[in-house]
Amino acid sequence: MDAKYGPGARPTGHSYCSSLGREILQMKFKNRTEAATLLARELKQYRSKSASRRPLVLAIPRGSVTMARIVAEQLDADLDILLVHKLGAPGNPEYAIGAVAETGAVLRSEAVSALGISEDYIEQEIRAQLQVLQERRKRYSASRPRTALTGRTVIIVDDGLATGYTMLAAARTIRAEKPGQLIIASPVASPSAAELLSAECDEAIYLHVPEDLYAISQFYEEFPQVSDKEVEDMLRPPMPFTQSVVRELVIVDGHARMAGELVLPARPRGLVIFAHGSGSSRFSPRNIHVAARLQAQGLGTFLFDLLSEYEASSRSPVFDIELLSQRLILATRTIEQELKREPGDGRGIAIGYFGASTGAAAALYAAAELGETISAVVSRGGRPDLALDRLSSVKAPTLLLVGNLDKQVLELNRHALLQLRKGQLTVIEGATHLFEEPGTLDSVADYAITWFKHHFVSDWRISHEEFGKKSRGKKVA
């Protein structure tokens, strides 16, 4: 078994997860969404290469289902649940003295004898937890058969491992079904849990293995309970998005005409309007790549020219952020009118911005003017400094993506982050300004997908509430 402890697994106060693309002070995650996104980056070697070889991501309900859903989406994997429950100690149900699987298999820790726990208590706890598991199986997946595991790559995800006994029961349950590969993945694990599981899987991936783990929640800024309803919604099969409508639209601003392409899935989960950088256009290969990734997740996209052909050739307006933002606002209003013509009325569809370089400045400027009309903003290698006086007015949660090798722009973004109400800066390792390095643009797409879906969720009127309540956002250095 190969145990892969994340970079800085036992830090002395400050660690840098170089392969994860961001600094984490004392390895404290903002929430499960952020932890899952970082964990998925470490699991990228298991990304599906063909439909017949899709990995299977298993979640141990309830909390880890949120994370497993994100990991599965980013690895293009299937998602299912594995029903295992800890056996709680007398008077301290959060402390695991063992675990039971829905198959009836039971594991007991050394604490049972050390604490002198009676056999009557153990049997009573086993019966109680088996009843919980049976009720969950009925509620979560009564209408679908359990996924076959034989020969498959199986990744078990949990939001944290304290004693490790619940994961141990899970791993042994899966091993009995003869998977091709078994991987254990968790953002945080105690050293004893990591040691306990070392012989139970083909690879274990932990982002942090701290010496002083007392409770999993201490490593998350936000660690809310996950309800049964949220689990049901996340496990419900996704709605089909195979039939997309492609329309050519023209944005008219006086004598200026700007062409664009609207791609709208049959049941859009939201729509992202792209704002390209100086010297680029709606044909930007990088924006087209990210747009295709968003479309695959059921998000609509609109790529258009911010300038007319004459304006683009003269180059004079390429840094006119106020003009570019007004074009973006005009495009937003045009798209809103277009959505009203959709069957069922598309006025409930959330709208977000994806801006690159100077286009990011225009997106932030426009978002400040439009307020709650814009649900989320993502900036790729952006120049938010060009809209500095408007940043404090941006209500939309904003994700700033910058390559660590794009040093000047990185410093500009660090400064801009301080002005945003709801901002996060994520540094992509090994990337320069244009994200031309292998894998870096896919990292941008991965983070953008997670950001938009997380912040669009409360605005989806047709599909399920997959990621719980809308994030409040927080500044992260």
C-alpha positions in Angstrom: 0.0 0.0 0.0 1.2 3.4 -0.9 0.3 6.1 1.7 0.5 9.5 0.2 0.5 12.2 2.8 -0.1 15.6 1.3 2.8 18.1 1.2 3.3 19.6 4.6 1.4 16.7 6.2 2.9 17.4 9.6 3.5 21.2 9.5 5.0 23.3 12.3 2.5 26.1 11.7 2.5 27.0 8.0 2.4 24.6 5.1 2.3 25.0 1.4 0.5 22.4 -0.6 2.3 22.9 -3.9 0.4 20.4 -5.9 -2.9 21.7 -4.7 -2.3 25.2 -6.0 -3.0 27.3 -2.9 -1.5 28.2 0.5 -3.3 26.8 3.5 -2.6 28.3 6.9 -2.4 25.5 9.4 -4.3 23.3 6.9 -7.7 24.6 7.9 -10.2 24.2 5.1 -12.9 26.8 4.4 -15.6 24.1 4.0 -16.2 20.6 2.6 -16.5 22.1 -0.9 -13.0 23.5 -0.8 -11.5 20.4 0.8 -13.1 18.2 -1.9 -11.8 20.4 -4.7 -8.3 20.1 -3.3 -8.6 16.4 -2.7 -9.8 15.9 -6.3 -6.6 17.5 -7.5 -4.6 14.8 -5.7 -6.8 12.1 -7.3 -6.5 13.4 -10.9 -4.5 10.3 -12.0 -7.8 8.3 -11.6 -9.8 10.6 -13.9 -11.8 8.5 -16.3 -10.2 8.0 -19.7 -13.2 6.1 -21.2 -16.8 5.4 -20.3 -16.1 1.7 -19.8 -13.3 2.5 -17.2 -15.0 5.1 -15.0 -13.9 4.9 -11.4 -16.5 4.7 -8.6 -16.5 7.2 -5.8 -18.1 6.0 -2.6 -19.3 8.2 0.2 -20.0 7.3 3.8 -23.2 9.3 4.6 -23.9 11.9 5.5 -21.2 14.6 5.6 -18.9 13.0 3.1 -21.6 12.8 0.4 -21.1 16.5 -0.3 -17.4 15.9 -0.9 -17.7 12.7 -2.8 -20.1 14.3 -5.3 -17.6 17.0 -6.1 -14.7 14.5 -6.4 -16.9 12.3 -8.7 -17.7 15.2 -11.0 -14.1 16.3 -11.3 -12.9 12.7 -12.0 -15.8 12.0 -14.4 -16.6 9.1 -12.0 -19.7 7.3 -10.9 -21.1 8.1 -7.4 -22.6 5.8 -4.8 -22.8 5.4 -1.0 -21.3 2.9 1.4 -23.3 2.4 4.5 -21.1 2.1 7.6 -21.6 3.6 11.0 -19.4 4.1 14.0 -20.1 2.4 17.3 -20.1 5.2 19.8 -18.7 4.9 23.3 -21.0 5.0 26.4 -21.6 8.7 27.2 -19.5 9.9 24.2 -21.2 8.7 21.0 -18.7 10.7 18.8 -15.8 8.6 20.0 -15.7 5.4 17.9 -15.1 2.1 19.7 -15.7 0.2 16.5 -17.9 0.2 13.4 -20.7 -1.8 11.8 -21.4 -2.2 8.1 -24.9 -2.7 6.6 -23.8 -6.3 5.8 -23.7 -6.9 9.6 -19.9 -7.1 9.7 -18.6 -5.6 13.0 -15.2 -4.2 14.0 -14.2 -3.5 17.6 -11.3 -1.3 18.7 -8.9 -2.0 21.5 -10.9 0.7 23.4 -13.6 -1.8 24.1 -11.5 -3.9 26.5 -9.5 -0.9 27.7 -12.6 0.9 28.8 -14.3 -2.2 30.1 -17.3 -1.8 27.9 -19.9 -4.5 28.5 -21.0 -6.9 25.8 -24.7 -5.9 26.4 -23.8 -2.3 25.5 -22.0 -3.4 22.4 -24.9 -5.6 21.2 -27.4 -2.8 21.9 -25.2 -0.3 20.0 -24.8 -2.6 17.0 -28.6 -3.1 16.8 -29.3 0.6 17.0 -26.7 1.5 14.3 -27.9 -1.3 12.0 -31.4 0.1 12.2 -30.0 3.5 11.2 -28.2 2.0 8.2 -31.3 0.1 7.1 -33.4 3.2 7.2 -30.7 5.2 5.3 -30.5 2.5 2.6 -34.3 2.7 2.1 -34.3 6.5 2.0 -31.2 7.1 -0.1 -31.4 4.4 -2.8 -34.5 2.2 -2.5 -35.2 2.7 -6.2 -31.8 1.7 -7.6 -29.6 -1.4 -7.2 -26.2 -1.2 -5.5 -23.3 -0.6 -7.8 -21.2 -3.7 -8.7 -17.6 -3.2 -7.5 -15.7 -6.2 -8.9 -12.7 -5.2 -11.0 -13.4 -1.5 -10.7 -11.3 1.3 -9.3 -13.0 2.3 -6.1 -12.3 5.5 -4.2 -13.8 5.8 -0.7 -14.1 9.5 0.4 -14.6 10.8 3.9 -14.4 14.3 5.3 -12.0 13.2 8.1 -10.6 10.2 9.9 -10.2 10.4 13.7 -10.0 6.8 14.9 -10.3 5.3 11.4 -12.5 2.4 12.5 -15.5 3.5 10.3 -13.2 3.7 7.3 -11.6 0.4 8.2 -15.0 -1.3 8.2 -15.8 0.3 4.9 -12.5 -0.8 3.3 -12.9 -4.4 4.4 -16.5 -4.4 3.2 -15.3 -3.3 -0.2 -12.3 -5.6 -0.3 -14.7 -8.5 0.0 -16.2 -7.6 -3.4 -12.8 -7.8 -5.1 -12.4 -4.3 -6.6 -9.5 -3.7 -9.1 -8.1 -0.9 -7.0 -9.1 0.5 -3.6 -8.1 4.0 -2.7 -8.9 5.8 0.6 -9.1 9.6 0.4 -9.7 12.2 3.1 -8.6 15.8 3.6 -7.4 15.0 7.2 -6.5 11.9 9.2 -4.9 11.3 12.5 -1.6 9.4 12.5 -3.2 6.4 14.3 -6.0 6.3 11.7 -3.4 6.5 8.8 -1.4 3.6 10.4 -4.5 1.5 11.0 -5.6 1.8 7.4 -2.1 1.4 5.8 -2.6 -2.3 4.9 -6.2 -2.0 3.8 -5.9 -0.3 0.4 -3.8 0.2 -2.6 -3.3 3.9 -2.0 -4.3 6.3 0.7 -4.3 10.0 0.1 -4.5 12.5 3.0 -3.9 16.2 2.6 -3.1 16.6 6.3 -2.0 14.2 9.0 -1.8 16.3 12.2 -0.5 15.1 15.5 -3.1 17.0 17.5 -6.4 15.8 16.0 -9.2 16.1 18.6 -12.2 16.6 16.3 -12.6 16.7 12.5 -14.5 20.0 12.7 -11.3 21.8 14.0 -9.9 21.6 10.5 -12.9 23.3 8.8 -14.0 26.9 9.2 -17.5 25.8 8.2 -18.6 22.2 9.1 -22.4 22.1 9.1 -24.5 19.0 9.5 -25.8 17.5 6.3 -29.4 16.5 6.3 -31.0 13.3 4.8 -32.8 15.5 2.3 -29.6 17.0 1.1 -28.1 13.5 0.7 -31.1 12.3 -1.3 -30.9 15.3 -3.6 -27.2 14.8 -4.2 -27.6 11.1 -5.0 -30.6 11.6 -7.3 -29.6 10.9 -10.9 -28.7 14.1 -12.8 -31.1 15.4 -15.3 -30.2 15.0 -19.0 -28.3 17.8 -20.7 -27.5 16.1 -24.0 -29.7 18.3 -26.2 -28.2 21.8 -26.3 -29.5 24.7 -28.3 -26.9 26.8 -30.1 -27.9 30.3 -31.2 -26.0 33.1 -32.9 -26.8 36.4 -31.2 -25.7 40.0 -32.0 -25.2 42.6 -29.2 -26.1 46.0 -30.5 -24.6 49.2 -28.9 -25.3 52.2 -31.1 -23.4 51.6 -34.3 -21.3 48.8 -32.8 -22.3 45.2 -33.5 -20.8 42.4 -31.4 -21.4 38.7 -32.4 -21.7 36.0 -29.9 -22.7 32.3 -29.5 -25.2 31.1 -26.9 -25.1 27.4 -25.9 -28.1 26.5 -23.8 -28.7 22.9 -22.5 -32.3 21.6 -22.4 -32.5 22.2 -18.6 -29.7 24.7 -17.8 -28.4 24.7 -14.2 -27.2 28.3 -14.8 -25.5 30.4 -17.4 -22.0 31.8 -17.6 -21.2 34.8 -19.8 -17.5 35.1 -20.8 -15.5 38.3 -21.0 -12.3 37.8 -23.0 -9.0 39.7 -22.5 -7.4 42.4 -24.6 -6.3 41.2 -28.0 -8.7 38.3 -27.9 -12.3 37.6 -29.0 -15.1 35.1 -28.7 -12.8 32.6 -30.4 -10.4 32.5 -27.6 -9.3 28.8 -27.5 -8.8 28.9 -23.7 -12.3 30.3 -23.1 -13.8 27.8 -25.5 -12.1 25.0 -23.6 -13.5 26.2 -20.3 -16.9 26.8 -21.8 -17.0 23.2 -23.1 -16.2 21.9 -19.6 -19.0 24.0 -18.1 -21.5 22.8 -20.8 -20.7 19.2 -19.9 -22.0 20.0 -16.4 -25.3 21.4 -17.7 -24.3 25.0 -17.6 -25.2 27.4 -20.4 -22.5 29.6 -21.9 -22.4 32.8 -23.9 -19.1 33.8 -25.6 -19.2 37.1 -27.5 -17.0 39.9 -28.7 -16.7 42.8 -26.3 -15.7 45.1 -29.2 -16.8 45.6 -32.8 -14.5 44.6 -35.6 -13.5 48.3 -36.1 -12.9 48.9 -32.4 -10.8 45.7 -32.1 -8.6 46.7 -35.1 -8.0 50.2 -33.7 -6.9 48.8 -30.3 -7.8 52.1 -28.6 -10.7 50.8 -26.5 -9.1 47.5 -25.3 -8.3 49.0 -21.9 -11.5 51.0 -21.6 -12.9 49.0 -18.7 -16.0 51.2 -18.4 -16.9 50.6 -22.1 -16.2 46.9 -21.8 -18.3 46.6 -18.7 -21.3 48.4 -20.3 -21.0 45.9 -23.2 -21.1 43.1 -20.7 -24.2 44.6 -19.0 -25.9 45.0 -22.4 -25.1 41.3 -23.2 -26.5 40.3 -19.8 -29.8 42.1 -20.4 -29.9 40.6 -23.9 -29.4 37.1 -22.5 -32.1 37.7 -19.8 -34.6 38.6 -22.6 -33.5 35.5 -24.5 -34.0 33.2 -21.5 -37.6 34.5 -21.0 -38.4 32.9 -24.4 -37.3 29.5 -23.1 -40.0 26.9 -22.3 -41.1 27.2 -18.7 -39.7 30.7 -18.5 -35.9 30.9 -17.9 -36.0 33.9 -15.6 -35.0 31.7 -12.6 -31.7 30.7 -14.2 -28.7 32.0 -12.3 -26.1 34.1 -14.3 -22.4 34.3 -13.6 -19.3 35.9 -15.3 -16.1 34.3 -16.3 -13.5 37.0 -17.1 -9.9 36.7 -18.4 -7.3 39.4 -18.0 -8.9 42.8 -18.8 -12.2 41.0 -19.3 -12.1 40.1 -15.6 -11.9 43.8 -14.7 -14.9 44.4 -16.9 -16.8 41.5 -15.3 -16.2 42.8 -11.8 -17.1 46.4 -12.9 -20.4 45.0 -14.4 -21.1 42.8 -11.4 -20.8 45.8 -9.1 -23.5 47.6 -11.2 -25.8 44.7 -11.5 -25.7 43.6 -7.9 -27.7 40.4 -7.1 -28.4 39.8 -10.8 -24.9 38.1 -10.9 -24.7 35.0 -8.7 -20.9 34.4 -9.1 -17.7 35.6 -10.8 -14.6 33.7 -11.8 -11.5 35.6 -12.9 -8.7 33.8 -14.8 -5.4 35.6 -14.8 -7.5 38.8 -14.3 -6.6 42.4 -13.8 -9.0 43.3 -11.0 -6.8 46.3 -10.2 -8.3 48.0 -13.3 -11.7 48.0 -11.5 -10.3 48.7 -8.0 -12.7 51.4 -7.1 -15.7 49.1 -7.8 -14.5 45.9 -6.0 -16.1 46.8 -2.7 -19.5 47.1 -4.4 -19.3 43.5 -5.9 -21.9 41.4 -4.2 -21.3 38.2 -6.1 -18.9 35.6 -4.6 -15.7 36.0 -6.6 -13.0 33.4 -7.3 -9.6 34.8 -8.4 -7.5 32.2 -10.3 -3.9 33.1 -10.9 -0.8 31.1 -11.9 2.0 31.1 -9.3 4.5 32.0 -12.1 2.4 35.1 -13.1 4.1 37.0 -10.3 3.1 40.6 -11.1 -0.6 39.7 -11.7 -0.6 37.5 -8.5 0.4 40.5 -6.4 -2.3 42.6 -8.0 -4.8 40.0 -7.2 -3.7 39.7 -3.6 -4.2 43.4 -3.2 -7.6 43.2 -4.9 -8.8 40.4 -2.7 -8.7 42.7 0.3 -11.3 44.9 -1.4 -13.8 42.2 -2.2 -16.7 41.4 0.1 -16.8 37.7 -0.8 -13.5 36.7 -2.4 -11.2 33.8 -2.7 -7.8 33.6 -4.3 -6.6 30.3 -5.6 -3.0 30.0 -7.0 -2.5 27.4 -9.8 0.9 25.8 -9.4 3.1 25.8 -12.5 0.9 28.2 -14.5 1.9 31.5 -16.3 -0.4 34.2 -17.3 -2.0 32.4 -20.3 -2.3 29.0 -18.6 -0.6 27.3 -21.5 1.2 24.7 -19.4 -0.1 21.1 -19.4 -3.0 20.6 -17.1 -3.2 24.2 -15.8 -6.2 25.2 -17.9 -8.1 22.0 -16.7 -7.3 23.1 -13.2 -9.0 26.4 -14.0 -12.0 24.6 -15.4 -12.2 22.3 -12.3 -12.2 25.2 -9.9 -14.7 27.2 -12.1 -17.2 24.3 -12.3 -17.1 23.9 -8.5 -17.4 27.6 -7.9 -20.4 28.2 -10.2 -22.3 25.1 -9.2 -21.8 25.9 -5.5 -23.0 29.5 -5.8 -25.6 28.9 -8.4 -27.3 26.2 -6.4 -29.9 28.2 -4.5 -30.9 29.9 -7.8 -31.6 26.6 -9.7 -35.3 26.4 -10.2 -35.4 23.1 -12.2 -32.7 20.8 -10.9 -31.9 19.5 -7.4 -30.2 21.4 -4.6 -26.9 19.5 -4.9 -24.6 21.5 -2.6 -26.9 22.7 0.2 -27.2 26.3 1.2 -25.7 29.0 -0.9 -22.2 29.8 0.3 -21.7 33.1 2.0 -18.2 33.5 0.7 -15.1 34.6 2.6 -11.8 36.3 1.9 -9.0 33.8 1.8 -5.4 35.0 1.5 
